[in-house]
Amino acid sequence: MGRKPRVDRTPEEKWQIVQEGKKSGNVSETCRRNGIAQTLYYRWKDEAEQGAKAALGVKALRPRKPKRIGGSGSWNAR
C-alpha cells in the first residue's frame, strides 16, 4: 500500500477548496472529499490569507521587543 500520486492543483482549485472548508465549517470532510491532508489545507489557507493581506497592502506585524523593567539596564531587574 503506497502513497497516492501527487496531484498538481491550480490556484483556482486550491482557492475553491479553501472556500469550501471555510463555508462548510467541516475541514475534515472537505479534505476527505478532495483527497488532501488537513495540513495541506491549512497551508493553502495561510497562503491565501497572506496573499490577500499583500494585495490589500497590509504589512506583516513584527514581534515587539520586551520592555525593560527598572533603570539598571537588566532585563530581569525588578
C-alpha positions as CSV (number, residue, x, y, z in Angstrom):
1,M,0.0,0.0,0.0
2,G,1.8,3.1,-1.2
3,R,1.2,6.8,-1.3
4,K,-1.3,8.4,-3.6
5,P,0.2,10.1,-6.6
6,R,0.7,13.8,-6.3
7,V,-2.0,15.9,-7.9
8,D,-1.0,19.4,-9.0
9,R,-3.9,21.8,-8.5
10,T,-4.4,25.2,-10.0
11,P,-4.5,28.2,-7.7
12,E,-8.2,28.4,-8.5
13,E,-8.8,24.8,-7.4
14,K,-6.9,25.5,-4.2
15,W,-9.0,28.6,-3.6
16,Q,-12.2,26.7,-4.1
17,I,-11.2,24.0,-1.7
18,V,-10.2,26.6,1.0
19,Q,-13.5,28.4,0.5
20,E,-15.5,25.2,0.7
21,G,-13.8,24.3,4.0
22,K,-14.5,27.7,5.4
23,K,-18.1,27.8,4.3
24,S,-19.0,24.3,5.5
25,G,-17.1,24.6,8.7
26,N,-16.0,20.9,8.4
27,V,-12.4,20.9,7.3
28,S,-12.0,17.1,7.8
29,E,-14.9,16.3,5.4
30,T,-13.7,18.9,2.9
31,C,-10.2,17.4,2.9
32,R,-11.5,13.8,2.7
33,R,-13.8,14.7,-0.3
34,N,-10.9,16.4,-2.1
35,G,-8.3,13.8,-1.2
36,I,-5.9,16.1,0.6
37,A,-4.3,16.2,4.1
38,Q,-5.6,18.7,6.6
39,T,-2.0,20.1,6.9
40,L,-2.1,20.9,3.2
41,Y,-5.5,22.6,3.5
42,Y,-4.2,24.8,6.3
43,R,-1.0,25.6,4.3
44,W,-3.2,26.7,1.4
45,K,-5.4,28.7,3.7
46,D,-2.5,30.5,5.3
47,E,-1.0,31.2,1.8
48,A,-4.4,32.6,0.7
49,E,-4.6,34.9,3.7
50,Q,-1.0,36.1,3.2
51,G,-1.8,36.8,-0.4
52,A,-4.9,38.7,0.5
53,K,-3.1,40.8,3.0
54,A,-0.3,41.6,0.5
55,A,-3.0,42.6,-2.1
56,L,-4.5,45.0,0.4
57,G,-1.2,46.4,1.4
58,V,-1.3,45.1,4.9
59,K,2.3,44.9,6.3
60,A,3.3,41.9,8.4
61,L,3.4,42.6,12.1
62,R,6.8,42.4,13.6
63,P,7.1,40.9,17.1
64,R,7.6,43.5,19.8
65,K,10.7,43.6,22.0
66,P,10.1,43.0,25.7
67,K,10.1,46.2,27.8
68,R,12.9,46.6,30.3
69,I,12.0,46.7,33.9
70,G,13.7,49.3,36.1
71,G,16.6,51.6,35.2
72,S,19.5,49.2,35.7
73,G,19.5,48.1,32.1
74,S,18.9,44.5,33.1
75,W,16.0,42.6,31.5
76,N,15.3,40.7,34.7
77,A,15.8,43.5,37.3
78,R,12.9,44.5,39.4
